[in-house]
Each structure stands twice: as structure tokens, then as C-alpha cells.
Amino acid sequence: MVKPFSLFVGLRFTLARKNNLLLSFVSLISMLGISLGVLILIVALAVINGSIATLRGEALKSVPHVTVSGSNLQDDWQSLLPVLNTAPGVQSSAPFMEGDALLRYQGQDEFVRLRGIDPMAEAEVMDAADPRFGTLLQQLAATDNGIILGARLAGNLRLYGSGNVSATALHSLLARRVEDALGLQVVGFADFGMYGNANLALVNLASAETLWEGQSSPRTQLRLRVADVYQAGEIANAALAQARPGQDYQIVPWNVAQASLFDALNMEKILTGFMLLMIVIIGAVNIISTLVMVVAHKSADIAILRTMGASRNGIMAIFMVQGLLAGLFGTAIGAVLGVMLASNVASVSLVIERAINAMISNGNIYLLSHLQTQINWGEVGLVCLAALTISFIATLYPAYRASRIQPAEVLRYE
């Protein structure tokens, strides 16, 4: 615990530097270094969090919150649906069947993930921001052999309006049974997110069963929409344990289905944070330099304090207070400015975009205004704690050197 005497003397040493411009300048640089590191780290983490949230939203347009499958599911999924819909945390559930198929339209071929759905139940579980998607599902339910295409998939097929496509299951294609192709009427196009627009199409569950008739047909699965996507696996496990205790189901939450993507993003976030933390460490090195010079400059004062009865621990505490003040002010300034910049990064990036585009003849090339941020206050606190910890560690060596000064040797020539 820092004694009031050590705190008072530490503050006095910190504020009484008007006659020593070098010490004041080096101290200012160390504080600004820590501020800059904290600011950049908070903004970078907020931008990465915003990117991850955007990608998560895009992925959940086509990827279920939770997928439930298993051999026991084939016979009783109809009776399981109403039980799951009343389970805590489960908002809705729907059956689906998904497999690979070849779509053909006027000589254009595309391999797709063809998903057979119950349109009315699908409307409750799909993450679709466009309200027109519900209308498309109603049209699909009213069309016996209808199909909804992803927007980019329709472009790849060069299909820009209503039309008819043929679908051939992959196993039929490999067996060269062309006669198994199923004719489907396009009822519209939908936004399935950046990961589903190019290769996802929806058909009625009955059409999918007809297309995949045979031994190699995909099994019916259930998709669940949950209230908290971060607890999707736990909610599904609890719901199924309550609905069908003792039965074995395979439960795959969205973060497991997309593990490669989000693990890579989280690893990038960790590495980026570690690299930017080096700026804080550089600021802490400047704190060491500042305190070493302060110790040399105040050696006579330290010797006098020692002769007056100050302990070595008290001397250490004085210089630790000085170093921590620079770290504290630098961290506070960096945190405040970092949160302000992260909250307004879209407006700031728009100004930068306009400035860059004004310098070139063909405008709107550098599109920066799409940046989105998401401030995680726990991460802000962790960044501030890391900066203060680094600042504290940086004070130990100079403070230890100050505590080892021998008063007799210093005052001999005074």
C-alpha cells in the first residue's frame, strides 16, 4: 500500500519539473506513447468486433442457429417440433433436408446446396432482414415445384426474372440418370448473405424428397432459432434433454458449423491486439528512461530523505507513484479518445473517404465509410488494465535503483 508520505513526495517530484525541460519532454512522450497505444488498440478491437458481428449476421442468413440430426429423428420429428418450440430459449424450429444438386438453366450449370423446407415453419427460423422474404415463402408454399434462388446464384445462371430450371441430385448425376432431373419454377430471389447467395436454393420439402428419392437421400434434420446465439449449443442440449431424455442427437450450433471462419477471425483479433500492445510497451520503456533520469537528478533529495528516516520501500513507492501517474494519465486519455473515435469511426472514415476521392479524378474508389464498430467494454477495461500493469512493471527497476542509493556517498561532496 502506498503511504501518504510517498504519494505526496511522488506528486511533488512529478509536478516540480518546470526547470528541467528534458525530463518534462521525455515524460510527455512516454505518456503520449501509452495514450496512442491504448487509443489504437481500442479502435482496432472495436473495428474487428464490428467486422465479426457483420460476418456473423451474414452467415446466420443461411446457416441455422442450431442443426439437430440423428437416426432417431427420422420417425418422430413431427412430434418433436411442438415440444422444442416451447422449450426455454428456443424461439422456433423447422424441418429441412439439404444436399448437393446441379441446377441448369438454358445451358448454364451451377452446383448448389439445395435445401428442402417447410415454407411456413421456415419463415419463423430464418434470419432475413428483408420483409419480402416472407412473401416469397408464401409463394413457394403455393407452388408445387417452386424454387427460391440466391441473388448471386440467379446472376450466375443469367436468370433475371421468372423461369424454369431443372435440378439433378448429385447421386443421380454421378449415376448418369439424367431422367431423374426435376423441373422447378423460380418464384423469386432472396438474400442469403455473402456465404449463401452464390450456392443456396430453397424448395419445398416434398420436392426435395422426390429429388433425393433412393438410398443415398439426405436425412431430415431440424433447425432451431434460439434467443441467444452465443448460447445456442447449450440451449439446444437443454431443450432436447427435456424433450427426449436419453436419446442421442447430433447438435451442431452455428459457431461449430462456421468454426474455421470465426476461429481465424478471433486469432487475427488476438494477434492484432498483441502487436498493437507493443506501442504501449514502447511508451513504458520511455517511463523507464524518464525515471532513471529523475533518479539521477534527484539523488541528493533521495539521500536527504533517507537521512531523515525514509525507508527503502518508501523511496521505491515515491518513484513508483511517478511512473504510475504517467501511465494512469496516458491510459485515461487514450481510453477516452479511443472510445470516442470508435463510436464515430463511420463519420471519421466518411470524411477521409471524401478527402481521398477529392484528390483523384474518378471518385468513390476508396470506400471507407462502410466501417462498422462494436465496443466491448470488457475489452476496453482489459486494455486499460494491461497498460497500467505494463506501466507498473516499468517503474520497478528505476524505483529499485533509487532505493539502493547510499546517502553518505551522495552527500559527501554536497
Secondary structure by P-SEA (a helix, b strand, c coil): cccaaaaaaaaaaaacccccaaaaaaaaaaaaaaaaaaaaaaaaaaaaaaaaaaaaaaaacccccbbbbccccccccccaaaaaaacccccccccbbbbbbbbbccccccccbbbbbaaaaaaacccccccaaaaaaaaaaaccbbbbbcaaaaaaacccccbbbbbbcaaaaaacccccbbbbbbcccccccccccccbbbbcaaaaaaaacccccccbbbbbbbccccaaaaaaaaaaaaacccbbbbbbcccccaaaaaaaaaaaaaaaaaaaaaaaaaaaaaaaaaaaaaaaaaaaaaaaaaaacccaaaaaaaaaaaaaaaaaaaaaaaaaaaaaaaacaaaaaaaaaaaaaaacccccccccccbbbbbcaaaaaaaaaaaaaaaaaaaaaaaaaaaacccccccccc
